[in-house]
Amino acid sequence: MLATLMGLPEGGSMSEQSVHPLIQALSTQDPNAPLPENMELAEDEEIDWSYPQTLQDETPIIAGSQRYGFNNLYSNFFSHIQSELSDVIDNPAPDHLSPQERRQKRILHEVEHFDEDYYISDYMMDEEIQECLHFKTVWEKEIAQRDALVAQLTTPAEASIGPDQIKTSMHKIEEQAIPFSQEDMEALVALPLKEYVIADERPLLLALVDLMFAYCYNHRTTTGDHTVESAWTIAKLSPTLQWFDSFSSPYEVTLACFKRSLCFPLWRHFALSTAVLEDTKRLFSLGKRAILRALLDIHRLFADADHQHYFNGLFIEDFCIWTQTVSRKTFQKVSQELNKVVITKEAVDLSLDDREQLGREGCPYDGTQDAMDQDNEDRMV
């Protein structure tokens, strides 16, 4: 395990408005004891991405009781904050829309919010975006450090050590290359100790891809320093958080993230989104320690935000707990599949090549044409 997960007194920290099904169990073991070893998933398990996972268009037993959140643990979560719902999520009716309806409305919403002029402007005037593209992320540095430490294990002096010693050495290398801050350790101690019964872990692993893509976008576009908009950016780019959508393959979830990165944030640029995907691949290549650290950082960002703090109760806290129980080999396999993903402009299906051609053929975008068009519309009214 990455850390000893400590328990909280009875009552925990989850929202009283959230509904917990019977498949979730709060542990009653000694709060100072580590998580039992059998919570670690089998090291030789396989992830079958080809096994069909379809969105179920279910009719809930009770009207208005659609489930969502981590492992679909929650319902009626927003009943007490309807007045600010649109400030939190894009999904207009989380307790009523079926999984199929969420998917359909999400895709339509993204198409409606793609701004051709905005995209062309960022494409033509990309000085600040180029700065983001040249930024060297923390994960690049940590990969280099990890690889240097691993190389030492292959020296003749280390050649005679056994498998157990190698495994112990790898754990130490991870701790050294991917450090946890004191704040991270305190956050781990504050988490409640829970166990989950997961029928299908694939949607959860893919939701992590979604969250990490959004986190990587924020990291690259802020050059590693969070801003007051960071919580909004991460939450807005995530189809998991905004629509409670779920996915069946690394390609499918990455494509959804790519499209949102071209529709909503401050910088909307295909090369930037491509760089963010590469960052996401790097983060996953570092394994679950890096992913857990990112989740803890997201949890802190959301906790201090006006609206995004709700996501900690719905998703992030549970992800922080569950991620520690997932085997390292599982994350390695997700990383391997993610490395195969390539997103093209054609796949995004927003006619990006045509937009860019318009930008190259036209005048530099300075907003003048938009103002002229608006003036013409005003005179026609």
C-alpha contacts under 8 A as a table, 3 or more apart, distances in Angstrom:
res1	aa1	res2	aa2	distance
1	M	4	T	7.15
1	M	35	L	7.92
1	M	40	E	7.80
1	M	324	Q	6.41
1	M	325	T	7.26
2	L	289	R	6.60
2	L	324	Q	6.52
3	A	188	L	7.60
3	A	324	Q	7.94
4	T	33	A	7.45
4	T	34	P	4.89
4	T	35	L	6.71
4	T	188	L	7.97
4	T	189	V	7.69
5	L	33	A	7.98
5	L	34	P	6.05
5	L	35	L	6.44
5	L	188	L	6.17
5	L	189	V	5.90
5	L	191	L	7.05
5	L	192	P	7.83
5	L	193	L	6.53
6	M	31	P	5.45
6	M	32	N	5.94
6	M	33	A	7.33
6	M	34	P	7.34
6	M	188	L	7.19
6	M	189	V	4.84
6	M	190	A	6.72
6	M	191	L	6.55
6	M	192	P	6.66
6	M	193	L	6.26
7	G	31	P	4.58
7	G	32	N	7.27
7	G	189	V	7.27
7	G	190	A	7.16
7	G	191	L	6.47
7	G	192	P	4.61
7	G	193	L	4.74
8	L	11	G	7.80
8	L	12	G	5.68
8	L	31	P	7.24
8	L	190	A	6.71
8	L	191	L	6.88
8	L	192	P	5.04
8	L	193	L	7.19
9	P	12	G	6.19
11	G	14	M	7.96
12	G	192	P	5.99
13	S	192	P	7.36
14	M	18	S	7.54
14	M	313	G	5.65
15	S	18	S	5.48
15	S	313	G	6.06
16	E	19	V	7.89
17	Q	76	N	7.53
17	Q	77	F	5.73
17	Q	80	H	7.94
18	S	74	Y	5.65
18	S	75	S	6.55
18	S	76	N	6.91
18	S	77	F	4.99
18	S	313	G	7.97
18	S	314	L	7.92
19	V	73	L	6.85
19	V	74	Y	4.90
19	V	75	S	5.79
19	V	76	N	7.34
19	V	77	F	7.27
20	H	24	Q	6.91
20	H	73	L	5.61
20	H	74	Y	6.06
21	P	24	Q	6.20
21	P	73	L	6.05
21	P	74	Y	7.68
22	L	25	A	7.27
23	I	196	Y	6.64
23	I	197	V	5.64
24	Q	73	L	7.98
24	Q	194	K	7.48
24	Q	195	E	6.35
24	Q	196	Y	5.05
24	Q	197	V	6.44
25	A	194	K	6.00
25	A	195	E	5.33
25	A	196	Y	6.39
26	L	193	L	6.50
26	L	194	K	4.62
26	L	195	E	6.29
27	S	193	L	5.97
27	S	194	K	5.48
27	S	195	E	6.73
28	T	31	P	7.73
29	Q	33	A	7.31
30	D	33	A	5.38
31	P	193	L	7.76
35	L	39	M	7.09
36	P	39	M	5.86
37	E	40	E	5.72
38	N	41	L	7.23
39	M	195	E	7.91
39	M	325	T	5.53
39	M	326	V	7.91
40	E	324	Q	7.92
40	E	325	T	4.68
40	E	326	V	5.66
40	E	327	S	5.64
41	L	45	E	7.63
41	L	325	T	6.68
41	L	326	V	5.50
41	L	327	S	5.05
42	A	45	E	5.46
42	A	327	S	6.63
43	E	327	S	6.06
43	E	328	R	7.36
43	E	329	K	5.64
43	E	330	T	7.31
44	D	329	K	7.36
45	E	329	K	7.99
45	E	330	T	7.27
46	E	330	T	7.58
47	I	202	R	7.49
47	I	330	T	7.54
47	I	333	K	7.43
48	D	51	Y	5.65
49	W	52	P	7.75
49	W	202	R	7.69
49	W	248	S	6.91
49	W	249	S	5.99
52	P	248	S	7.66
53	Q	248	S	5.78
54	T	248	S	7.63
55	L	99	P	5.80
55	L	100	Q	5.80
55	L	246	S	7.90
56	Q	98	S	7.70
56	Q	99	P	6.21
56	Q	100	Q	6.67
57	D	98	S	5.60
57	D	99	P	5.95
57	D	100	Q	5.51
57	D	101	E	7.85
58	E	98	S	6.48
58	E	99	P	7.83
59	T	63	A	7.90
59	T	98	S	7.65
60	P	63	A	6.04
60	P	64	G	7.37
60	P	65	S	6.05
60	P	66	Q	6.15
61	I	65	S	7.51
62	I	65	S	5.60
63	A	66	Q	7.99
63	A	96	H	7.56
64	G	76	N	7.85
64	G	95	D	5.02
64	G	96	H	4.77
65	S	75	S	5.83
65	S	76	N	6.55
65	S	95	D	5.41
65	S	96	H	6.73
66	Q	75	S	6.05
66	Q	76	N	7.95
66	Q	94	P	7.12
66	Q	95	D	4.82
66	Q	96	H	5.84
66	Q	97	L	6.99
66	Q	98	S	6.68
67	R	72	N	5.16
67	R	73	L	6.60
67	R	74	Y	5.40
67	R	75	S	4.77
67	R	95	D	7.03
68	Y	71	N	7.27
68	Y	72	N	4.18
68	Y	73	L	6.31
68	Y	74	Y	5.42
68	Y	75	S	6.32
68	Y	94	P	7.82
68	Y	244	F	6.08
69	G	72	N	4.96
69	G	73	L	5.94
69	G	74	Y	5.74
69	G	244	F	6.65
69	G	314	L	4.91
69	G	315	F	5.56
70	F	73	L	5.90
70	F	74	Y	7.70
70	F	204	L	7.52
70	F	314	L	6.19
70	F	315	F	4.85
70	F	318	D	6.58
70	F	319	F	7.29
71	N	198	I	7.17
71	N	204	L	7.07
74	Y	77	F	6.51
74	Y	314	L	7.19
75	S	95	D	6.47
76	N	79	S	5.39
76	N	95	D	5.97
77	F	80	H	7.57
78	F	81	I	5.30
78	F	82	Q	6.18
78	F	85	L	7.18
79	S	82	Q	5.98
81	I	84	E	5.65
81	I	85	L	6.15
82	Q	85	L	4.99
83	S	86	S	7.78
84	E	87	D	5.33
84	E	88	V	6.76
85	L	88	V	5.25
85	L	89	I	6.26
85	L	92	P	7.53
86	S	89	I	5.56
86	S	90	D	6.15
86	S	91	N	7.80
86	S	92	P	6.94
87	D	90	D	8.00
87	D	307	H	6.69
88	V	242	Q	7.73
88	V	307	H	5.50
88	V	308	Q	6.34
88	V	310	Y	7.91
89	I	92	P	7.49
89	I	236	K	7.92
89	I	241	L	7.19
89	I	242	Q	4.63
89	I	243	W	6.88
90	D	242	Q	5.25
90	D	243	W	6.21
91	N	94	P	5.88
91	N	102	R	7.19
91	N	106	R	7.64
91	N	242	Q	6.21
91	N	243	W	4.95
91	N	244	F	7.90
93	A	96	H	5.43
93	A	97	L	5.91
94	P	97	L	5.72
94	P	243	W	7.78
94	P	244	F	7.99
97	L	100	Q	7.86
97	L	101	E	5.56
97	L	102	R	5.95
98	S	101	E	5.11
98	S	102	R	6.18
99	P	102	R	5.11
99	P	103	R	6.39
99	P	244	F	7.99
99	P	245	D	6.78
100	Q	103	R	5.27
100	Q	104	Q	6.35
101	E	104	Q	5.09
101	E	105	K	6.01
102	R	105	K	5.31
102	R	106	R	5.91
102	R	243	W	6.17
102	R	244	F	7.33
102	R	245	D	6.40
103	R	106	R	5.17
103	R	107	I	6.32
103	R	243	W	7.72
103	R	245	D	6.17
104	Q	107	I	5.46
104	Q	108	L	6.35
105	K	108	L	5.10
105	K	109	H	5.92
106	R	109	H	5.06
106	R	110	E	6.23
106	R	239	P	7.85
106	R	243	W	6.61
107	I	110	E	5.22
107	I	111	V	6.36
108	L	111	V	5.22
108	L	112	E	6.19
109	H	112	E	5.14
109	H	113	H	6.23
110	E	113	H	5.13
110	E	114	F	6.24
110	E	259	K	7.48
110	E	260	R	6.73
110	E	263	C	6.55
111	V	114	F	5.39
111	V	350	L	7.82
113	H	263	C	5.91
113	H	264	F	7.41
114	F	262	L	7.07
114	F	263	C	4.63
114	F	264	F	7.67
114	F	350	L	7.99
115	D	118	Y	5.27
115	D	119	Y	6.24
115	D	263	C	6.76
116	E	119	Y	5.18
116	E	120	I	6.17
116	E	355	R	6.84
117	D	120	I	5.18
117	D	121	S	6.01
118	Y	121	S	5.12
118	Y	122	D	6.29
118	Y	268	R	7.61
119	Y	122	D	5.25
119	Y	123	Y	6.13
119	Y	262	L	7.40
119	Y	268	R	5.82
119	Y	269	H	6.75
119	Y	355	R	7.74
120	I	123	Y	4.88
120	I	124	M	6.07
120	I	355	R	6.22
120	I	356	E	6.10
120	I	358	L	7.82
120	I	359	G	5.68
120	I	365	Y	7.61
121	S	124	M	5.25
121	S	125	M	5.88
121	S	359	G	7.67
121	S	364	P	7.95
121	S	365	Y	5.41
121	S	366	D	7.74
122	D	125	M	5.28
122	D	126	D	5.47
122	D	129	I	7.92
122	D	267	W	6.81
122	D	268	R	6.29
122	D	269	H	6.33
123	Y	126	D	5.84
123	Y	268	R	7.99
123	Y	269	H	6.19
123	Y	356	E	6.89
123	Y	359	G	7.60
124	M	359	G	6.47
124	M	360	R	7.49
124	M	364	P	6.77
124	M	365	Y	6.99
125	M	364	P	7.83
125	M	365	Y	7.52
126	D	129	I	4.92
126	D	130	Q	5.99
127	E	130	Q	5.17
127	E	131	E	6.64
128	E	131	E	5.10
128	E	132	C	6.59
129	I	132	C	5.01
129	I	133	L	6.26
129	I	221	T	7.83
129	I	267	W	7.03
129	I	269	H	7.83
129	I	272	L	7.18
130	Q	133	L	4.88
130	Q	134	H	6.27
131	E	134	H	5.26
131	E	135	F	6.35
132	C	135	F	5.21
132	C	220	R	5.89
132	C	221	T	5.48
132	C	222	T	7.74
132	C	223	T	6.61
132	C	272	L	7.66
133	L	220	R	7.61
133	L	271	A	7.97
133	L	272	L	6.32
133	L	275	A	6.88
135	F	220	R	6.79
135	F	223	T	6.33
136	K	140	E	6.65
136	K	141	K	7.73
137	T	140	E	5.52
137	T	141	K	6.91
137	T	219	H	7.58
137	T	220	R	6.78
137	T	223	T	7.55
137	T	224	G	7.14
137	T	279	D	7.69
138	V	141	K	5.27
138	V	142	E	6.24
138	V	224	G	7.69
139	W	142	E	4.94
139	W	143	I	5.97
139	W	279	D	7.41
139	W	282	R	6.29
139	W	283	L	6.06
139	W	286	L	7.77
140	E	143	I	5.25
140	E	144	A	6.36
140	E	282	R	7.11
141	K	144	A	5.23
141	K	145	Q	6.33
142	E	145	Q	4.99
142	E	146	R	5.98
142	E	177	A	5.61
142	E	178	I	6.52
143	I	146	R	5.04
143	I	147	D	6.01
143	I	177	A	7.67
143	I	282	R	7.72
143	I	286	L	6.85
144	A	147	D	5.23
144	A	148	A	6.20
145	Q	148	A	5.17
145	Q	149	L	6.32
145	Q	177	A	5.91
146	R	149	L	5.15
146	R	150	V	6.12
146	R	173	I	6.52
146	R	174	E	7.05
146	R	177	A	5.33
147	D	150	V	4.99
147	D	151	A	6.05
148	A	151	A	5.16
148	A	152	Q	6.79
149	L	152	Q	5.37
149	L	153	L	7.23
149	L	173	I	6.50
150	V	153	L	5.34
150	V	154	T	7.23
150	V	170	M	7.51
150	V	173	I	7.33
151	A	154	T	5.44
151	A	155	T	7.06
152	Q	155	T	5.47
152	Q	158	E	7.54
153	L	158	E	5.46
153	L	159	A	7.21
153	L	166	I	7.74
154	T	158	E	6.15
154	T	159	A	6.08
155	T	158	E	5.44
155	T	159	A	6.24
156	P	159	A	5.01
156	P	160	S	7.87
157	A	160	S	7.30
158	E	161	I	5.85
161	I	165	Q	6.15
161	I	166	I	6.79
162	G	165	Q	5.34
162	G	166	I	6.26
163	P	166	I	4.98
163	P	167	K	6.17
164	D	167	K	5.09
164	D	168	T	6.22
165	Q	168	T	5.04
165	Q	169	S	6.02
166	I	169	S	4.95
166	I	170	M	6.10
167	K	170	M	5.06
167	K	171	H	6.34
168	T	171	H	5.18
168	T	172	K	6.39
169	S	172	K	5.07
169	S	173	I	6.14
170	M	173	I	4.91
170	M	174	E	6.19
171	H	174	E	5.13
171	H	175	E	6.34
172	K	175	E	5.08
172	K	176	Q	6.17
173	I	176	Q	5.06
173	I	177	A	5.91
174	E	177	A	5.17
174	E	178	I	5.54
174	E	179	P	7.80
174	E	289	R	7.48
175	E	178	I	5.36
175	E	179	P	5.49
175	E	180	F	7.68
176	Q	179	P	5.76
178	I	289	R	7.02
178	I	290	A	6.39
180	F	183	E	7.89
180	F	184	D	5.66
180	F	185	M	6.65
180	F	293	R	6.92
181	S	184	D	5.02
181	S	185	M	6.44
182	Q	185	M	5.10
182	Q	186	E	6.20
183	E	186	E	5.16
183	E	187	A	6.16
184	D	187	A	5.08
184	D	188	L	6.32
184	D	293	R	7.01
184	D	296	L	6.54
184	D	297	D	7.85
185	M	188	L	5.11
185	M	189	V	6.37
186	E	189	V	5.11
186	E	190	A	6.31
187	A	190	A	5.10
187	A	191	L	6.57
187	A	296	L	7.11
188	L	191	L	5.42
191	L	317	E	7.45
191	L	321	I	7.19
192	P	321	I	7.91
193	L	321	I	7.40
194	K	321	I	7.21
195	E	322	W	7.79
196	Y	322	W	7.55
198	I	201	E	6.01
200	D	203	P	6.92
200	D	204	L	8.00
201	E	204	L	5.33
201	E	205	L	6.28
202	R	205	L	5.12
202	R	206	L	6.14
202	R	248	S	7.11
203	P	206	L	5.10
203	P	207	A	6.01
203	P	246	S	5.88
203	P	247	F	5.81
203	P	248	S	6.54
204	L	207	A	4.95
204	L	208	L	6.37
205	L	208	L	5.13
205	L	209	V	6.66
205	L	334	V	7.66
206	L	209	V	4.93
206	L	210	D	6.39
206	L	246	S	7.77
206	L	247	F	6.48
206	L	248	S	7.51
206	L	249	S	7.04
206	L	250	P	6.32
206	L	253	V	6.63
207	A	210	D	4.90
207	A	211	L	6.22
207	A	240	T	6.26
207	A	246	S	6.99
207	A	247	F	7.57
207	A	253	V	7.76
208	L	211	L	4.98
208	L	212	M	5.93
209	V	212	M	5.16
209	V	213	F	6.06
209	V	250	P	7.51
209	V	253	V	7.33
209	V	254	T	7.46
209	V	280	T	7.48
210	D	213	F	5.29
210	D	214	A	6.51
210	D	238	S	5.86
210	D	239	P	7.26
210	D	240	T	6.94
210	D	253	V	6.37
210	D	254	T	6.90
210	D	257	C	6.43
211	L	214	A	5.24
211	L	215	Y	6.15
211	L	234	I	7.39
211	L	238	S	6.06
211	L	240	T	7.78
212	M	215	Y	4.83
212	M	216	C	5.93
212	M	280	T	6.14
212	M	283	L	7.84
212	M	291	I	7.54
212	M	294	A	7.54
213	F	216	C	5.08
213	F	217	Y	6.18
213	F	254	T	7.93
213	F	257	C	7.03
213	F	276	V	6.64
213	F	277	L	6.54
213	F	279	D	7.84
213	F	280	T	5.46
214	A	217	Y	5.11
214	A	218	N	6.42
214	A	233	T	7.31
214	A	234	I	4.79
214	A	235	A	7.43
214	A	237	L	5.50
214	A	238	S	6.13
214	A	257	C	7.57
215	Y	218	N	5.24
215	Y	219	H	6.23
215	Y	234	I	5.64
215	Y	294	A	7.51
215	Y	298	I	7.60
216	C	219	H	4.93
216	C	220	R	6.11
216	C	276	V	5.87
216	C	279	D	6.19
216	C	280	T	6.18
217	Y	220	R	5.37
217	Y	221	T	6.07
217	Y	234	I	7.73
217	Y	273	S	7.59
217	Y	276	V	5.48
218	N	221	T	5.30
218	N	222	T	5.94
218	N	224	G	7.89
218	N	226	H	7.52
218	N	230	S	6.19
218	N	233	T	6.62
218	N	234	I	6.55
219	H	222	T	5.45
219	H	223	T	5.81
219	H	224	G	4.73
219	H	225	D	6.99
219	H	226	H	7.30
220	R	223	T	4.92
220	R	224	G	6.26
220	R	276	V	7.21
221	T	224	G	7.72
221	T	267	W	7.86
222	T	225	D	5.40
222	T	226	H	6.16
222	T	227	T	7.09
226	H	229	E	7.80
226	H	230	S	5.71
227	T	230	S	5.24
228	V	231	A	7.28
229	E	232	W	5.33
229	E	233	T	6.10
230	S	233	T	5.05
230	S	234	I	6.22
230	S	301	L	7.43
231	A	234	I	5.39
231	A	235	A	6.18
231	A	298	I	7.50
231	A	301	L	5.60
231	A	302	F	5.69
231	A	305	A	6.62
231	A	308	Q	6.64
232	W	235	A	5.25
232	W	236	K	5.84
232	W	308	Q	7.00
233	T	236	K	5.18
233	T	237	L	6.16
233	T	265	P	6.39
234	I	237	L	5.51
234	I	238	S	6.54
235	A	238	S	5.48
235	A	241	L	6.15
235	A	242	Q	6.86
235	A	308	Q	6.98
236	K	239	P	7.66
236	K	241	L	7.63
236	K	242	Q	6.42
236	K	264	F	7.25
236	K	265	P	7.77
237	L	242	Q	7.92
237	L	257	C	6.45
237	L	260	R	5.58
237	L	261	S	6.12
237	L	264	F	7.23
237	L	265	P	7.50
238	S	241	L	5.34
238	S	242	Q	6.10
238	S	257	C	6.57
238	S	260	R	7.73
239	P	242	Q	5.07
239	P	243	W	5.40
239	P	244	F	6.60
239	P	245	D	5.96
239	P	256	A	7.10
239	P	257	C	6.98
239	P	260	R	7.90
240	T	243	W	5.71
240	T	244	F	4.50
240	T	245	D	4.99
240	T	246	S	6.45
241	L	244	F	5.57
241	L	245	D	7.86
241	L	311	F	7.12
241	L	315	F	7.94
246	S	253	V	7.99
247	F	250	P	7.94
247	F	252	E	6.38
247	F	253	V	5.73
248	S	252	E	6.72
248	S	253	V	7.60
249	S	252	E	5.26
249	S	253	V	6.49
250	P	253	V	5.45
250	P	254	T	6.04
250	P	334	V	7.93
250	P	337	E	6.82
250	P	338	L	5.79
250	P	341	V	7.15
251	Y	254	T	5.17
251	Y	255	L	6.07
251	Y	338	L	7.44
251	Y	341	V	5.68
251	Y	342	V	7.81
252	E	255	L	5.28
252	E	256	A	6.46
253	V	256	A	5.17
253	V	257	C	6.32
254	T	257	C	5.04
254	T	258	F	6.03
254	T	277	L	7.83
254	T	341	V	7.88
254	T	343	I	7.87
255	L	258	F	5.00
255	L	259	K	6.26
255	L	343	I	6.63
255	L	347	A	7.66
255	L	348	V	6.74
256	A	259	K	5.29
256	A	260	R	6.38
257	C	260	R	5.18
257	C	261	S	6.19
258	F	261	S	5.15
258	F	262	L	6.63
258	F	273	S	6.21
258	F	343	I	7.90
258	F	348	V	7.33
259	K	262	L	5.24
259	K	263	C	6.50
259	K	348	V	6.04
260	R	263	C	5.03
260	R	264	F	6.07
261	S	264	F	6.09
261	S	265	P	6.21
261	S	268	R	6.29
261	S	273	S	6.55
262	L	265	P	7.27
262	L	267	W	7.83
262	L	268	R	4.61
262	L	269	H	6.42
262	L	270	F	7.23
262	L	273	S	7.72
263	C	268	R	6.84
264	F	268	R	7.61
265	P	268	R	6.55
268	R	272	L	7.51
268	R	273	S	7.81
269	H	272	L	5.23
269	H	273	S	6.35
270	F	273	S	5.10
270	F	274	T	6.19
270	F	345	K	7.67
271	A	274	T	4.97
271	A	275	A	6.22
272	L	275	A	5.04
272	L	276	V	6.24
273	S	276	V	4.97
273	S	277	L	6.28
274	T	277	L	5.10
274	T	278	E	6.46
274	T	343	I	7.67
275	A	278	E	5.07
275	A	279	D	6.26
276	V	279	D	4.88
276	V	280	T	6.19
277	L	280	T	4.99
277	L	281	K	6.31
278	E	281	K	5.01
278	E	282	R	6.28
279	D	282	R	5.00
279	D	283	L	6.17
280	T	283	L	5.06
280	T	284	F	6.28
281	K	284	F	5.24
281	K	285	S	6.13
281	K	335	S	6.51
281	K	338	L	6.39
281	K	339	N	6.11
282	R	285	S	4.97
282	R	286	L	6.51
283	L	286	L	5.34
283	L	287	G	7.07
283	L	290	A	6.48
283	L	291	I	6.88
284	F	287	G	5.21
284	F	288	K	7.30
284	F	290	A	7.50
284	F	291	I	6.87
284	F	331	F	7.02
284	F	332	Q	7.56
284	F	334	V	7.66
284	F	335	S	5.33
285	S	332	Q	6.82
285	S	335	S	5.65
286	L	289	R	7.31
286	L	290	A	5.92
286	L	291	I	7.96
287	G	290	A	5.79
287	G	291	I	6.52
287	G	328	R	6.62
287	G	331	F	5.99
287	G	332	Q	6.69
288	K	291	I	4.81
288	K	292	L	5.83
288	K	323	T	7.07
288	K	324	Q	7.42
288	K	326	V	7.99
288	K	328	R	6.42
288	K	331	F	6.45
289	R	292	L	5.19
289	R	293	R	6.19
290	A	293	R	5.10
290	A	294	A	6.25
291	I	294	A	5.10
291	I	295	L	6.26
292	L	295	L	5.01
292	L	296	L	6.24
292	L	320	C	6.17
292	L	323	T	6.58
292	L	324	Q	7.33
293	R	296	L	5.15
293	R	297	D	6.33
294	A	297	D	5.03
294	A	298	I	6.22
295	L	298	I	5.00
295	L	299	H	6.10
295	L	316	I	6.77
295	L	319	F	7.43
295	L	320	C	6.10
296	L	299	H	4.97
296	L	300	R	6.39
296	L	320	C	6.71
297	D	300	R	5.18
297	D	301	L	6.29
298	I	301	L	5.03
298	I	302	F	6.07
298	I	316	I	7.64
299	H	302	F	5.24
299	H	303	A	5.99
299	H	312	N	6.10
299	H	316	I	6.18
299	H	317	E	7.06
300	R	303	A	5.07
300	R	304	D	6.60
301	L	304	D	5.64
301	L	305	A	6.56
302	F	305	A	5.05
302	F	307	H	7.91
302	F	308	Q	5.01
302	F	309	H	4.56
302	F	310	Y	7.84
302	F	311	F	7.23
302	F	312	N	6.78
303	A	308	Q	7.28
303	A	309	H	4.71
303	A	312	N	7.17
304	D	309	H	6.90
305	A	308	Q	5.48
305	A	309	H	5.81
306	D	309	H	6.79
307	H	310	Y	6.51
308	Q	311	F	5.65
308	Q	312	N	7.66
309	H	312	N	5.54
309	H	313	G	7.47
310	Y	313	G	5.54
310	Y	314	L	6.50
311	F	314	L	4.87
311	F	315	F	5.55
311	F	316	I	6.28
312	N	315	F	5.50
312	N	316	I	4.49
312	N	317	E	5.29
313	G	316	I	6.72
313	G	317	E	6.20
313	G	318	D	7.72
314	L	317	E	7.61
314	L	318	D	7.68
315	F	318	D	5.60
315	F	319	F	6.12
316	I	319	F	4.96
316	I	320	C	6.12
317	E	320	C	5.10
317	E	321	I	6.49
318	D	321	I	5.16
318	D	322	W	5.99
319	F	322	W	5.07
319	F	323	T	5.64
320	C	323	T	5.59
320	C	324	Q	6.99
321	I	324	Q	5.85
321	I	325	T	7.44
322	W	325	T	5.40
322	W	326	V	6.88
323	T	326	V	5.38
324	Q	327	S	7.97
326	V	330	T	6.76
326	V	331	F	7.65
327	S	330	T	5.28
327	S	331	F	6.87
328	R	331	F	5.29
328	R	332	Q	6.28
329	K	332	Q	4.82
329	K	333	K	6.24
330	T	333	K	5.19
330	T	334	V	6.35
331	F	334	V	4.97
331	F	335	S	6.04
332	Q	335	S	4.99
332	Q	336	Q	6.19
333	K	336	Q	4.97
333	K	337	E	6.30
334	V	337	E	5.22
334	V	338	L	6.03
335	S	338	L	5.00
335	S	339	N	6.10
336	Q	339	N	5.24
336	Q	340	K	6.93
337	E	340	K	5.40
337	E	341	V	7.14
338	L	341	V	5.38
343	I	347	A	6.44
343	I	348	V	7.41
344	T	347	A	5.19
344	T	348	V	6.64
345	K	348	V	5.29
345	K	349	D	6.85
345	K	350	L	7.66
345	K	351	S	7.52
345	K	352	L	6.10
345	K	353	D	7.11
346	E	349	D	5.32
346	E	350	L	7.58
346	E	351	S	7.09
346	E	352	L	7.62
349	D	352	L	7.61
351	S	354	D	5.43
351	S	355	R	6.41
352	L	355	R	5.03
352	L	356	E	6.13
353	D	356	E	5.17
353	D	357	Q	6.13
354	D	357	Q	5.05
354	D	358	L	6.25
355	R	358	L	5.12
355	R	359	G	6.39
356	E	359	G	4.99
356	E	360	R	6.30
357	Q	360	R	5.09
357	Q	361	E	6.16
358	L	361	E	5.20
358	L	362	G	5.96
359	G	362	G	5.26
359	G	363	C	7.23
359	G	364	P	7.38
359	G	365	Y	7.77
360	R	363	C	7.71
365	Y	368	T	7.47
365	Y	369	Q	7.94
366	D	369	Q	7.76
367	G	370	D	5.26
367	G	371	A	6.33
368	T	371	A	5.17
368	T	372	M	6.23
369	Q	372	M	4.99
369	Q	373	D	6.11
370	D	373	D	5.14
370	D	374	Q	6.18
371	A	374	Q	5.11
371	A	375	D	6.10
372	M	375	D	5.02
372	M	376	N	6.20
373	D	376	N	5.12
373	D	377	E	6.27
374	Q	377	E	5.05
374	Q	378	D	6.21
375	D	378	D	5.11
375	D	379	R	6.35
376	N	379	R	5.23
376	N	380	M	6.34
377	E	380	M	5.14
377	E	381	V	6.49
378	D	381	V	5.39
